[in-house]
């Protein structure tokens, strides 16, 4: 129950920070992100949400407010949906934005909810490939046939999956959308299409039908549901409410299914095949260029959350040709970031950096690179760049072997490399293995040789005797160091021991924590108050030299609505070392079953070579708790 309560609190805090239910148009999720479409975007919301426990970072892209949470995004999404009503017919339309932003937002909303289903099916297909290579006779068994049709089922009936998620996105009755899309994958229509392809002329109301089939299709059901959203609105307005429940579905089906097989399906299928053919022309005639672009820049696309836009093209390739090179190069780009994380783990001296690296690297094995990017590689900048360079070199090298995937991978990564095996294209897997080996090893080597932003050399101490605080801070500045003084009295706790995975992992930045014995938070340096949480439980400061610090009083204390906290400063106010910032009632916090342990985080950790915690165990007003090395 504790975990469920935590997810509920985080969902409530996010909703409050983005402006409440009335400001939320839609809420979907992908592997690591809660993706919101908001009516109004408040710049302060991004900073507020970024500081919430459980949030890694916030990205605004593609018309979406994307909250990177990690592996528990599903639980947070479920709790968030309980707090909002997004199915009201009178809900306002999403802000129009650019056409590109609207397309990206739609692709994300449609594919993200079932990507793990496709990924699981892809892994099953890869497992069957390996098994039949080891035991060729297995392919002739009933066991193989059963597992084979299980692995293909999500792709065969993909239009139905799309109907469900697109109905939610376009505010359409999901059952009507599914009924229309189910007709497209009906065995009867498949038989009719086969007869048309064989040369038979079949008409509907005198209009010739095309032999287009819709199993595994993307754009036909997507456009069907989009147009259905307008048709359904019109029917709801014009049909009397007494007969509306019966005749809205009736007219929707008899209008939309024929319209799709006559017009929408053939046109959108040609469009998807045209885009796929355009990419394939590049991949066939200039494979090194295709490899360079995808291997080098795929993770940049992931950062901005626009990676779902290529899904229709990739699926069109599998449907039309039974293979795709895009996912082969994409896998190399993913593995390059894993290699960069391994390089950081091997090079880092800071234990917290190593712990974050191990956690992020494990998710990368399953093709999910957001934790690796935001937690490690992009945080230090150099590893991300090394990973992109290595991915480009690996993909260009692989391109000389014509690499392909022969089974769709929902989340391309190390576990899906077997999808590149096919007896008709023996060089494919060879190129993939060579390319991924380069992508994995090269960033490790680059990081060991050139470092990644964390100084390996020990810092030479300059203090030999006790010095007044002011003199110490001047000395620190002259030696590229800055000192952070304890903002609370209490016992120092290593950040990795804080009972909150986001703080403990270092995803928010490096630092320490204090278990307070007093009730007063003071300024740890001279600077400015840049952020105060609405509930008063967290405060952000920036020193005169640019060090940014988050002081978060207690864990999950945002849920207390500010009652135990009294603020003594305002945002934008200048403070000096020791100035009172916040006082709090520790007894009231603990009465709610919450921790008072207070993390002190350097939120711009990536800007510094090292963050060195003190060896002291007990703090007073003058205790140095962190040394920041520039």
C-alpha positions in Angstrom: 0.0 0.0 0.0 2.9 2.3 0.6 4.0 2.3 -3.0 0.4 2.9 -4.2 0.1 5.9 -1.8 3.4 7.3 -3.2 2.2 7.1 -6.8 -1.0 8.8 -5.8 0.8 11.6 -4.1 3.1 12.2 -7.1 0.1 12.2 -9.5 -1.7 14.7 -7.3 1.4 16.9 -7.1 1.9 16.9 -10.8 -1.8 17.7 -11.5 -1.6 20.6 -9.0 1.6 21.9 -10.5 0.3 21.9 -14.1 -2.8 23.9 -13.3 -5.4 21.4 -12.2 -7.8 19.2 -14.0 -9.3 22.1 -16.0 -5.9 22.6 -17.7 -5.4 19.0 -18.8 -6.6 18.0 -22.2 -5.0 14.5 -22.4 -2.7 12.2 -20.4 -0.9 9.2 -22.0 2.2 7.4 -21.1 5.1 5.6 -22.9 7.9 3.5 -21.5 9.3 6.2 -19.1 7.2 9.4 -19.6 3.9 10.8 -18.5 2.8 12.8 -21.6 0.3 15.6 -21.0 -1.3 18.0 -23.4 -2.2 21.2 -21.6 -4.5 24.1 -22.5 -2.0 26.6 -21.1 1.7 26.1 -20.6 3.1 27.9 -17.5 7.0 28.2 -17.5 7.0 27.8 -13.7 5.2 24.4 -14.0 8.3 22.8 -15.6 10.6 23.8 -12.8 8.0 22.9 -10.1 7.4 19.4 -11.6 11.1 18.8 -12.1 11.7 19.1 -8.4 9.0 16.6 -7.3 10.3 13.4 -5.8 9.9 10.7 -8.4 10.4 12.9 -11.4 13.7 12.7 -13.3 13.2 15.6 -15.6 10.6 17.4 -17.7 10.7 17.9 -21.4 8.4 20.2 -23.4 8.3 19.0 -27.0 5.9 18.0 -29.7 3.1 20.0 -28.1 3.4 17.8 -25.0 4.5 18.4 -21.4 6.6 15.2 -20.9 7.4 14.2 -17.4 10.2 11.6 -17.3 9.5 9.3 -14.4 11.1 5.9 -15.3 9.9 2.4 -14.8 7.0 3.4 -12.5 5.4 5.7 -15.0 2.6 3.2 -15.5 1.5 3.4 -11.8 1.7 7.2 -11.8 -0.3 7.3 -15.0 -3.0 5.2 -13.5 -3.3 7.3 -10.4 -3.3 10.5 -12.6 -6.2 9.2 -14.6 -8.2 8.7 -11.4 -7.8 12.4 -10.6 -9.0 13.8 -14.0 -12.1 13.3 -16.2 -10.8 13.3 -19.8 -13.8 11.8 -21.4 -16.3 14.7 -21.2 -17.8 15.5 -24.6 -17.5 19.2 -23.8 -13.8 19.1 -23.3 -11.9 21.7 -25.2 -9.8 20.8 -28.2 -6.1 20.6 -27.8 -4.1 23.7 -28.8 -3.5 23.5 -32.5 0.3 24.2 -32.6 2.2 23.2 -35.7 1.2 20.4 -37.9 4.4 18.5 -37.0 3.7 18.8 -33.3 0.1 17.6 -33.7 1.3 14.5 -35.7 4.0 13.7 -33.1 1.5 14.1 -30.3 -1.0 11.8 -32.0 1.6 9.1 -32.8 2.8 9.2 -29.2 -0.7 8.9 -27.8 -1.6 6.1 -30.1 1.5 3.8 -29.9 2.8 4.4 -26.4 0.1 2.6 -24.5 0.7 -0.8 -26.2 4.4 -0.6 -27.1 5.3 -3.3 -24.5 2.8 -5.6 -26.2 4.6 -5.3 -29.5 8.0 -5.5 -27.8 7.0 -8.8 -26.0 5.8 -10.2 -29.3 9.0 -9.2 -31.0 11.1 -10.9 -28.3 9.0 -14.1 -28.8 9.7 -14.0 -32.5 13.4 -13.5 -31.8 13.3 -16.5 -29.4 11.7 -18.6 -32.1 14.4 -17.6 -34.6 17.2 -18.7 -32.2 15.4 -21.9 -31.3 14.9 -23.0 -34.9 18.6 -22.2 -35.7 19.6 -24.5 -32.9 17.0 -27.1 -33.6 15.7 -26.9 -37.2 13.2 -29.7 -36.7 11.4 -27.5 -34.1 9.9 -25.4 -36.9 7.8 -28.4 -38.0 6.2 -28.9 -34.6 2.8 -27.9 -33.3 4.5 -26.1 -30.4 6.3 -23.8 -32.9 3.1 -23.1 -34.8 1.3 -22.1 -31.6 4.1 -19.8 -30.4 4.4 -18.4 -33.9 0.8 -17.3 -34.3 0.9 -15.9 -30.7 3.9 -13.7 -31.7 2.2 -12.5 -34.8 -1.3 -11.8 -33.3 -0.6 -8.3 -32.0 0.7 -7.3 -35.5 -2.1 -9.0 -37.4 -4.8 -7.2 -35.3 -2.8 -4.0 -34.9 -5.7 -1.9 -36.3 -7.8 -2.9 -33.3 -5.1 -1.8 -30.9 -4.9 1.5 -32.8 -8.6 1.9 -32.7 -8.7 1.7 -28.9 -5.9 4.2 -28.2 -6.9 6.5 -31.1 -10.5 6.6 -29.8 -9.2 7.8 -26.5 -7.0 10.4 -28.2 -9.7 11.7 -30.6 -12.5 11.4 -28.0 -14.5 8.8 -29.9 -16.7 6.0 -28.6 -14.1 3.2 -28.4 -16.6 0.4 -29.2 -17.6 2.0 -32.4 -14.0 2.6 -33.4 -13.1 -1.1 -32.6 -16.2 -2.3 -34.6 -15.1 -0.3 -37.7 -11.4 -1.4 -37.4 -12.4 -5.0 -36.8 -14.2 -5.0 -40.1 -10.9 -4.1 -41.8 -9.2 -7.2 -40.5 -12.2 -9.5 -41.1 -11.2 -12.8 -42.8 -14.1 -12.1 -45.3 -12.5 -8.8 -46.4 -9.1 -10.6 -46.7 -10.7 -13.1 -49.0 -12.4 -10.4 -51.1 -9.1 -8.5 -51.4 -7.3 -11.7 -52.5 -9.9 -12.2 -55.2 -9.5 -8.6 -56.4 -5.7 -9.0 -56.5 -6.1 -12.1 -58.5 -8.0 -10.1 -61.2 -11.7 -10.4 -60.2 -13.7 -7.2 -60.4 -15.8 -6.5 -57.3 -17.7 -3.3 -56.8 -19.5 -1.5 -53.9 -22.5 0.6 -55.1 -21.0 0.5 -58.6 -17.5 1.7 -57.4 -14.6 -0.7 -57.9 -12.9 -1.9 -54.8 -9.1 -2.1 -54.4 -7.3 -5.2 -53.1 -5.7 -3.4 -50.1 -5.6 -5.4 -47.0 -5.4 -3.9 -43.5 -3.8 -6.5 -41.2 -0.8 -4.9 -39.6 -1.7 -1.5 -41.1 -1.3 1.8 -39.2 -2.5 4.8 -41.1 -5.9 3.4 -42.4 -7.3 2.7 -38.9 -5.8 5.9 -37.5 -7.4 8.1 -40.2 -10.6 6.1 -39.9 -10.9 7.0 -36.2 -9.9 10.6 -36.8 -12.6 11.1 -39.4 -15.0 9.1 -37.2 -14.5 11.7 -34.5 -16.2 14.3 -36.7 -18.9 11.9 -38.0 -19.8 10.9 -34.4 -20.0 14.5 -33.2 -22.4 15.3 -36.2 -24.5 12.2 -35.5 -24.8 13.0 -31.8 -26.0 16.5 -32.5 -28.5 15.5 -35.2 -30.0 12.2 -33.9 -32.7 12.3 -31.2 -31.4 11.2 -27.8 -34.0 8.4 -27.6 -32.6 6.5 -30.6 -29.0 7.9 -30.4 -27.5 4.8 -28.6 -28.6 2.6 -31.5 -28.3 4.7 -34.6 -25.0 6.5 -33.9 -23.1 3.2 -34.0 -25.2 2.0 -37.0 -24.6 5.0 -39.2 -21.0 5.3 -38.1 -20.2 1.7 -39.2 -22.2 1.8 -42.5 -20.5 5.1 -43.4 -16.9 4.7 -42.1 -16.1 1.1 -43.2 -17.0 1.6 -46.9 -15.4 5.0 -46.9 -12.2 3.4 -45.6 -12.0 0.5 -48.1 -12.9 2.8 -51.0 -10.9 5.9 -50.2 -9.1 6.3 -46.9 -7.4 2.9 -46.9 -5.9 3.0 -50.4 -4.7 6.6 -50.1 -3.1 6.3 -46.7 -1.6 2.9 -47.6 0.0 4.5 -50.6 1.2 7.4 -48.4 2.8 5.1 -45.8 4.4 3.0 -48.5 5.7 6.1 -50.2 7.4 7.3 -47.1 8.9 3.9 -46.5 10.0 3.7 -50.1 11.7 7.1 -49.8 13.7 5.9 -46.8 14.4 2.6 -48.5 15.8 4.4 -51.5 18.2 6.2 -49.3 19.1 3.0 -47.4 19.7 1.0 -50.6 21.5 3.7 -52.6 23.4 5.5 -49.8 23.4 3.0 -46.8 26.3 4.8 -45.1 24.3 8.1 -45.1 21.2 6.3 -43.6 23.4 4.6 -41.0 25.2 7.9 -40.2 21.9 9.8 -39.7 20.1 7.1 -37.6 23.1 5.8 -35.7 24.3 9.3 -34.8 21.1 11.3 -34.2 18.4 8.8 -33.1 19.0 9.5 -29.4 18.7 13.2 -30.1 15.3 12.5 -31.5 14.5 10.5 -28.3 15.4 13.4 -26.1 12.7 15.5 -27.7 10.2 12.7 -27.5 9.4 12.7 -31.2 10.6 9.2 -31.9 7.1 7.7 -32.4 6.8 9.6 -35.7 8.7 6.9 -37.5 6.6 3.9 -36.4 4.2 3.9 -39.4 7.1 3.9 -41.8 8.8 1.0 -40.0 5.6 -1.1 -39.8 5.0 -0.3 -43.5 8.4 -1.8 -44.3 7.6 -5.0 -42.4 4.2 -5.3 -44.0 5.4 -4.6 -47.6 8.9 -6.2 -47.6 9.1 -8.4 -44.4 12.2 -6.5 -43.3 13.4 -3.1 -42.2 16.9 -1.5 -41.9 15.8 1.5 -39.8 15.4 -0.6 -36.6 18.8 -2.3 -37.3 20.5 1.1 -37.2 18.3 2.2 -34.3 19.5 -0.8 -32.2 23.2 0.3 -32.8 22.3 3.8 -31.5 20.7 2.4 -28.4 23.7 0.1 -27.7 26.1 3.1 -28.1 24.4 4.9 -25.2 24.7 1.7 -23.1 28.4 1.6 -23.9 28.7 5.3 -22.8 27.0 4.4 -19.5 29.4 1.5 -19.0 32.3 3.8 -19.7 31.0 6.2 -17.0 30.6 3.3 -14.5 34.2 2.2 -15.1 35.7 5.7 -15.0 33.7 7.3 -12.2 35.1 7.7 -8.7 31.9 8.9 -7.1 29.9 5.9 -5.8 26.6 7.6 -6.4 27.4 8.1 -10.1 28.3 4.4 -10.4 25.0 3.4 -8.8 23.0 5.6 -11.1 24.9 4.2 -14.1 24.2 0.6 -13.1 20.5 1.2 -12.8 20.3 3.2 -16.0 22.3 0.6 -17.9 20.0 -2.2 -16.9 17.0 -0.5 -18.4 19.0 0.1 -21.6 19.3 -3.6 -22.0 15.6 -3.7 -22.6 15.8 -0.9 -25.2 14.7 1.9 -22.9 17.4 4.6 -23.0 15.7 7.6 -21.3 17.1 6.7 -17.8 20.6 6.3 -19.3 20.3 9.6 -21.2 18.9 11.8 -18.4 20.5 10.1 -15.5 24.0 9.7 -16.9 25.1 10.5 -20.5 23.3 13.8 -21.1 23.9 14.8 -17.5 27.6 14.9 -18.1 27.3 15.8 -21.8 30.5 14.2 -23.0 29.2 10.6 -22.7 26.1 11.5 -24.7 28.3 13.0 -27.5 30.6 10.0 -27.4 27.6 7.7 -27.6 26.2 9.5 -30.6 29.6 9.5 -32.4 30.1 5.8 -31.7 26.5 5.0 -32.8 27.2 6.8 -36.1 30.5 5.0 -36.7 29.0 1.6 -35.8 25.9 2.1 -38.0 28.1 3.3 -41.0 30.3 0.2 -40.6 27.2 -2.1 -40.4 25.7 -0.5 -43.5 28.3 -2.2 -45.7 26.7 -5.5 -44.7 23.1 -4.5 -45.5 21.7 -5.0 -42.0 18.0 -5.6 -41.6 15.5 -6.6 -38.9 13.1 -9.4 -40.0 10.8 -9.1 -37.1 9.4 -5.9 -35.6 11.0 -4.9 -32.3 8.9 -2.7 -30.1 11.9 -1.5 -28.2 15.1 -2.2 -30.2 18.1 -3.0 -28.1 20.5 -5.8 -27.2 17.7 -8.4 -26.6 16.3 -7.9 -30.1 19.6 -8.4 -32.1 18.3 -11.9 -33.0 15.7 -10.2 -35.2 18.5 -9.5 -37.7 19.0 -13.2 -38.4 17.7 -14.6 -41.7 19.1 -17.3 -43.9 18.4 -15.3 -47.1 20.5 -12.4 -45.7 23.4 -14.0 -43.9 25.5 -10.8 -43.9 22.8 -8.9 -42.0 23.5 -10.3 -38.5 27.3 -10.1 -39.2 27.0 -6.4 -39.9 24.8 -5.9 -36.8 27.2 -7.7 -34.5 30.2 -5.7 -35.9 28.3 -2.4 -35.7 27.0 -3.0 -32.2 30.5 -4.1 -31.0 31.9 -0.8 -32.2 29.0 1.1 -30.7 29.5 -0.6 -27.4 33.3 -0.5 -27.1 34.2 2.8 -28.6 32.4 5.1 -26.1 34.0 3.1 -23.3 37.4 3.7 -24.8 36.7 7.4 -25.4 35.6 8.0 -21.8 38.6 6.2 -20.4 40.9 8.3 -22.5 39.2 11.7 -22.4 37.1 11.5 -19.3 33.5 12.6 -19.0 33.6 15.7 -16.8 34.4 14.1 -13.4 37.9 15.0 -12.3 40.0 12.0 -11.7 42.9 13.9 -10.0 42.6 14.6 -6.3 42.0 18.1 -5.2 44.9 19.8 -3.5 43.8 21.2 -0.2 44.7 24.8 0.6 43.5 25.1 4.2 46.0 24.1 6.8 44.5 25.9 9.7 41.1 27.0 10.9 39.9 30.1 9.0 36.9 32.3 9.3 34.0 31.4 7.1 34.3 34.5 4.8 38.0 33.9 4.3 37.4 30.2 3.5 34.8 31.1 0.8 37.2 33.6 -0.8 40.0 31.0 -0.8 37.7 28.4 -2.3 36.8 30.7 -5.1 40.5 31.3 -5.9 41.1 27.5 -6.0 38.1 26.6 -8.2 36.2 25.3 -5.2 33.1 26.4 -3.6 31.9 25.4 -0.1 28.4 24.6 0.9 27.5 25.1 4.5 24.9 23.0 6.4 21.4 24.5 6.1 20.2 22.5 9.1 21.5 21.1 12.3 21.4 17.4 12.6 23.0 14.1 11.4 24.5 13.8 8.0 23.2 10.9 5.9 24.7 9.7 2.6 22.4 10.5 -0.3 22.4 6.9 -1.4 20.9 6.0 2.0 17.9 8.3 1.6 14.7 6.1 1.4 13.6 7.6 -1.9 14.9 6.1 -5.1 15.0 9.3 -7.1 17.1 11.1 -4.5 19.2 8.0 -3.7 20.0 7.3 -7.3 21.4 10.7 -7.9 19.0 11.3 -10.8 18.2 14.8 -9.4 21.9 15.5 -8.8 24.6 14.8 -6.3 24.6 16.0 -2.7 24.0 14.8 0.9 21.0 14.6 3.3 20.5 15.7 6.9 18.3 14.1 9.5 17.4 17.4 11.4 17.5 17.9 15.1 16.4 21.5 14.8 13.5 23.1 12.9 15.2 25.9 10.9 16.6 25.9 7.4 19.2 28.6 6.6 21.0 29.7 3.5 24.1 27.6 2.8 25.8 30.4 0.9 25.3 33.9 -0.4 23.0 34.0 -3.4 19.4 34.2 -4.5 16.1 32.3 -3.9 15.1 31.0 -7.3 12.3 28.7 -6.5 9.9 28.0 -3.6 7.5 25.1 -3.8 3.8 26.2 -3.3 3.6 23.9 -0.3 6.8 25.5 1.2 8.5 22.1 1.6 11.3 22.8 -0.9 13.3 25.8 -1.8 15.8 26.4 -4.6 18.8 28.7 -4.4 21.5 29.9 -6.7 24.9 31.1 -5.3 26.6 34.2 -6.6 29.0 31.9 -8.6 26.1 29.8 -10.1 25.8 26.8 -7.9 22.2 25.7 -7.9 20.9 23.9 -4.8 17.6 22.3 -3.9 16.8 21.9 -0.2 13.9 19.4 0.2 12.5 19.3 3.7 11.3 15.7 4.4 10.1 13.1 1.9 6.6 13.3 0.4 5.9 16.4 2.5 4.3 18.1 -0.6 1.2 16.2 0.5 0.9 18.3 3.7 -0.3 21.4 1.7 2.3 23.6 3.4 0.8 23.3 6.9 4.0 22.4 8.8 6.1 25.1 7.0 6.6 28.8 7.5 8.5 30.7 4.8 10.8 33.6 5.7 11.9 34.6 2.2 10.3 35.1 -1.3 11.4 34.1 -4.7 14.0 36.5 -6.2 15.1 37.6 -2.7 18.9 37.9 -2.1 20.2 36.0 0.9 23.5 35.7 2.8 25.0 32.6 4.4 23.0 31.8 7.6 19.9 33.8 6.7 16.7 32.0 7.8 14.8 30.5 4.9 12.1 28.1 6.3 11.0 26.9 9.7 9.1 23.6 10.0 7.2 21.6 12.6 9.0 18.2 12.6 6.4 16.7 15.0 3.6 17.5 12.6 5.5 15.9 9.7 6.2 12.7 11.6 2.6 12.6 12.9 1.6 12.0 9.3 4.0 9.1 9.0 6.5 11.0 6.9 10.3 11.3 7.1 11.9 14.6 8.0 15.2 13.6 6.4 16.2 16.5 4.1 18.1 16.0 0.9 20.4 18.9 -0.2 21.0 18.5 -3.9 23.3 20.3 -6.4 20.8 20.4 -9.3 23.4 21.5 -11.8 25.8 18.8 -10.9 26.8 18.3 -14.5 28.4 21.7 -14.5 31.1 20.7 -12.1 34.0 18.3 -12.1 33.3 16.8 -8.6 30.9 17.2 -5.7 32.7 16.1 -2.6 30.7 15.3 0.6 32.2 16.0 4.0 33.5 13.3 6.4 31.6 14.9 9.3 28.7 13.1 10.8 27.0 15.9 12.8 26.2 19.4 11.5 26.1 22.8 13.1 25.6 26.1 11.5 29.2 26.3 10.3 29.7 22.7 9.2 31.0 22.3 5.6 28.9 19.6 4.0 29.9 19.8 0.4 32.8 21.0 -1.7 32.1 21.8 -5.3 35.0 21.5 -7.7 34.7 23.5 -10.9 
